[in-house]
């Protein structure tokens, strides 16, 4: 029994000072219990965070490229194949049922390890190419078909008792995009390959990515479709006033160059409103130098640089892709493209990348024959418009 209860039982009351002292004593006791409980929980939380930190440090020490336990054996076997031509480990993995990672193509060569493949893929996606703004799809077949319904479907208002008129039958076009083989042939000396300090996979990925990126970028713009993708500029071009499906429409600048900003404005609004929301300007550096100088009637530049690192510059509010494979400004050249390339151009590719080691053709060097399959073509002729440097 507390002193307060004892006094209350005895019939005596506490003085105000004693009552306050009892209240403070009770509060301090409860606070001490709360503090002890809080310290216990904080200690448990600290121990848990320490365990998580140890796990993260262990993960961070994992060698670059060892993305998973499943991939590590293949990476080691692939490195051995590149350096010495020993493919026994790769074939062993295949026999163990990992054919998806190590399958041998009928024409020779092995699928590259995941690290190298992802490195090449990331470089291709980040390069200044139409791939950066186009629709990219992975396929397992030898071609990719795009079905396009480019007719307007009629509609009408109906009443409860009135009859409904039949709508027109839609017209659907099938655009087939064949896949073509893209190859690169870097070489290195056997002495360099024998050096364990030489990063063979990093070197190979960089050389392959550089060759593939340049070849792809040129083909997506001006490829003739013969053993390579069909570039969008190789299709027939007609004035927007008489545009029909199967052609790319263009707007003439009115001269061999720019005299004001009007041609750019005309180009933007020659594109359908449904495409303008995702549209991008495409031009090379020489054309960019001309466009940056254009001003509107109030003396304001049409061009604005990106506000953050990595953000594209903008022209009339639309992003600009500087693609060096676009033609230089010249008489009757189509040096500027504007459109929704995500809808207008499709890149189809197989996700695998193969490498064949050839130590015989260029002794004392070793050749690495890298191949992938890729195709590309216009998938919507209404989604891309061009600016022609000319009077008509």
Secondary structure, DSSP 8 states (H G I E B T S, - for coil): --HHHHHHHTT----HHHHHHHHHHHHHHHHHHHHHHHHHHHHHHHHHHHHHHHHHHHHHTS-TT---HHHHHHHHHHHHHHHH---HHHHHHHHTT-HHHH-B-TTS-EE--HHHHHHHHHHHHHSSSGGGTSEEEE-SSSEEEEEEE-S--------SSS---------EEEEEEE-EEEEEEEEEEHHHHH-TTS-HHHHHHHHHHHHHHHHHHHHHHH-BSSSS-B-GGGS-EEEGGG--TTSEEEEE-SSSS-SSSHHHHHHHHHS-HHHHTT-EEEE-HHHHHHHTT-B-TTS-BSEE--SSTT---EETTEEEEE-TTS--S-TT-EEEEEE-HHHHEEEEE-S--EEEEESSTTTTEEEEEEEEEEEEEES-TTSEEEEESS--
